[in-house]
Every structure is written in structure tokens, then in C-alpha cells.
Amino acid sequence: MIQSVDSLNLLKEINKHAVKNNRVIDCLLQVHIADEDAKFGFDHAELIEVLRDESLSELQHIRIRGLMGIATNTDNEKHIKEEFYELKMLFDGLKVSFFRKTDTFDTLSMGMSSDYNIAIEQGSNMIRVGSTLFGKRVTKHFKASEG
């Protein structure tokens, strides 16, 4: 499953490669819910526009399974809760409006190691807890001579 699809062009590219490999790829549409410019995803209007786009029905080798969102990196639990609540309401609305004839729109991925409890409380059915399992990411910077 690809959890971070944030454009129609990316859906088309995934479909193109899936066709070559005779596969259907499950995808989550990433929604920008955070108050941070460093995080990506559709805003609500863009998401509706993509779901209404006629070319989406031509992409027979992708399956939109749901939504994914990453909350603001903050200690303010009320703020995080509001972002997750908003995404859950969007998910429920899209399910009724665009996916009522299918049972495969079933995944709401929100919550990471620092906020998964809030996400589950707000309706998430998929969480990402990599740093809890594997530790925080370590980045190493190399000098040009170290290559």
C-alpha cells in the first residue's frame, strides 16, 4: 500500500507502473491537516476535485483504500485531536459521497508514535509507530571528501 499519494499525477504514475507489472496497487490519499508547511497532501477542495475528475475512473490498476494524514508536531493534544477529528469527518463524508458502492474505502491512517492514542480515539484504524519500534531516525551528514 502506498500511503502518501498527494496528486492525480502521482496516481497516474502508480497506475502506469502497476499496468506494466499486472498489479492493482492500494493507495491512501494524503490530506494536509497539519499547521506546518513541511507536511504535504491534498487540501479538502483539491481532494474533491481529484475524486470528481473523470480520468480517475480510467486508472484501473489503483485502488483508493482511504485517507492518510499527519497531525501538527505539537504537545497541544487538543489541537491534534481537532485535526484528527476533521480528517475522520472528511473520511466519513467521502465514503458516503464517493465510495458508497464499494467496501474497499476502509482505511483511515492517522497517528504516529507520539499521538497514536489520540488518533485511535478519533477513529483511526491504521497507525504508524516506527520510531517506537525502531527508535528515532538518525541522520548522518558526510563531508564531500567522505562521499
Backbone torsions as a table, in degrees:
resi	resn	phi	psi	omega
1	MET	NA	135.0	174.5
2	ILE	-99.7	118.5	-172.1
3	GLN	-95.6	-3.8	-169.5
4	SER	-125.9	44.1	-179.9
5	VAL	-81.0	120.5	-173.9
6	ASP	-126.9	19.2	175.8
7	SER	-162.2	156.0	175.0
8	LEU	-65.8	-37.2	177.9
9	ASN	-59.9	-39.3	178.0
10	LEU	-66.7	-40.4	175.6
11	LEU	-58.6	-42.4	179.4
12	LYS	-64.2	-40.1	179.2
13	GLU	-67.0	-42.4	177.2
14	ILE	-61.3	-44.1	179.5
15	ASN	-60.2	-43.1	-179.1
16	LYS	-58.1	-44.8	-179.3
17	HIS	-73.9	-32.7	177.0
18	ALA	-65.6	-38.8	177.4
19	VAL	-60.1	-46.1	-179.8
20	LYS	-58.4	-32.1	-176.5
21	ASN	-104.4	10.5	178.8
22	ASN	49.9	50.7	-179.0
23	ARG	-130.5	160.7	168.8
24	VAL	-113.4	124.8	-175.6
25	ILE	-103.7	124.4	174.2
26	ASP	-74.7	135.8	-177.6
27	CYS	-134.3	146.3	169.1
28	LEU	-111.6	138.1	177.8
29	LEU	-88.0	122.6	-177.9
30	GLN	-82.3	126.5	-179.6
31	VAL	-109.3	132.7	178.9
32	HIS	-79.7	107.0	-179.1
33	ILE	-114.4	-12.4	-174.3
34	ALA	-85.2	155.2	173.1
35	ASP	-89.6	51.2	-178.5
36	GLU	-141.5	132.3	178.3
37	ASP	-72.9	-19.8	-177.4
38	ALA	-75.1	-12.4	179.6
39	LYS	-101.4	150.4	-171.0
40	PHE	-118.4	174.1	175.5
41	GLY	137.3	171.8	177.3
42	PHE	-69.4	144.2	162.8
43	ASP	-86.3	172.0	-172.9
44	HIS	-59.7	-43.8	-178.5
45	ALA	-64.0	-42.9	178.6
46	GLU	-62.5	-40.2	-179.2
47	LEU	-62.3	-46.5	178.6
48	ILE	-61.9	-41.6	179.6
49	GLU	-59.7	-44.4	179.5
50	VAL	-65.3	-43.4	-178.9
51	LEU	-66.4	-24.9	177.3
52	ARG	-88.1	-12.7	-176.9
53	ASP	-65.9	127.1	-177.5
54	GLU	-62.4	-29.2	-178.1
55	SER	-68.6	-18.8	179.1
56	LEU	-61.6	-37.5	-178.8
57	SER	-68.0	-18.2	178.7
58	GLU	-79.5	-13.4	-176.6
59	LEU	-86.7	82.6	-173.7
60	GLN	-80.1	-6.7	-177.0
61	HIS	-110.3	15.3	169.9
62	ILE	-124.2	151.6	176.2
63	ARG	-131.5	115.4	178.3
64	ILE	-78.4	114.7	-175.5
65	ARG	-96.6	-17.3	-179.4
66	GLY	161.7	-152.1	-175.6
67	LEU	-122.6	156.0	173.7
68	MET	-135.7	139.2	176.2
69	GLY	-146.6	149.8	178.5
70	ILE	-118.9	123.5	-177.4
71	ALA	-74.6	166.0	175.7
72	THR	-59.0	140.8	176.8
73	ASN	-81.7	92.5	-176.7
74	THR	-149.5	159.6	173.9
75	ASP	-87.7	-2.6	-178.4
76	ASN	-79.6	94.6	-175.9
77	GLU	-63.5	-33.1	178.5
78	LYS	-62.3	-42.3	179.1
79	HIS	-63.5	-46.2	178.8
80	ILE	-61.2	-44.2	179.7
81	LYS	-58.8	-42.9	179.3
82	GLU	-63.9	-40.4	178.9
83	GLU	-64.9	-44.1	178.7
84	PHE	-66.3	-39.6	178.5
85	TYR	-60.6	-44.9	179.8
86	GLU	-61.1	-41.9	179.5
87	LEU	-66.8	-39.1	177.8
88	LYS	-63.0	-41.7	178.5
89	MET	-64.8	-39.2	176.4
90	LEU	-63.2	-46.9	178.6
91	PHE	-55.4	-49.9	-179.1
92	ASP	-61.8	-41.3	179.2
93	GLY	-65.3	-42.2	179.1
94	LEU	-66.3	-38.2	-180.0
95	LYS	-59.3	-44.1	179.9
96	VAL	-72.6	-41.9	-173.6
97	SER	-79.1	-41.2	-172.0
98	PHE	-114.4	-21.5	-171.6
99	PHE	-125.6	23.8	-176.5
100	ARG	-66.7	-21.8	-177.9
101	LYS	-93.4	5.9	179.8
102	THR	-134.5	149.3	177.4
103	ASP	-103.0	9.5	-177.8
104	THR	-91.1	-10.1	174.3
105	PHE	-84.7	87.3	-167.1
106	ASP	-137.8	5.8	-172.4
107	THR	-119.8	126.1	174.1
108	LEU	-121.7	100.9	-176.7
109	SER	-96.1	106.6	174.9
110	MET	-153.0	144.3	-178.3
111	GLY	109.1	129.6	176.7
112	MET	-126.3	-172.4	-173.9
113	SER	-51.4	-36.8	-175.1
114	SER	-84.3	-17.1	-174.2
115	ASP	-139.4	16.5	-174.2
116	TYR	-63.5	-31.3	178.9
117	ASN	-62.5	-42.6	177.9
118	ILE	-65.2	-41.7	-179.0
119	ALA	-61.6	-44.9	179.3
120	ILE	-63.3	-42.7	177.1
121	GLU	-57.9	-33.3	-177.2
122	GLN	-91.9	2.4	172.9
123	GLY	112.9	6.6	178.0
124	SER	-65.1	140.3	173.0
125	ASN	-120.6	12.2	171.6
126	MET	-149.0	127.4	178.2
127	ILE	-122.5	161.0	-179.9
128	ARG	-122.3	112.0	-174.3
129	VAL	-125.2	40.6	-177.8
130	GLY	-58.6	-43.5	-177.3
131	SER	-70.6	-26.0	174.3
132	THR	-68.8	-39.3	-178.3
133	LEU	-79.6	-41.7	-170.5
134	PHE	-112.4	-4.5	-176.8
135	GLY	89.9	167.5	-179.9
136	LYS	-66.6	150.4	177.8
137	ARG	-66.3	140.8	176.2
138	VAL	-115.1	127.1	177.3
139	THR	-111.0	138.7	179.2
140	LYS	-118.6	132.1	178.7
141	HIS	-101.6	134.4	-179.5
142	PHE	-108.4	145.7	169.9
143	LYS	-78.9	154.5	-177.6
144	ALA	-55.9	-34.0	-178.9
145	SER	-73.7	-18.9	179.2
146	GLU	-84.1	-22.7	176.1
147	GLY	52.4	NA	NA
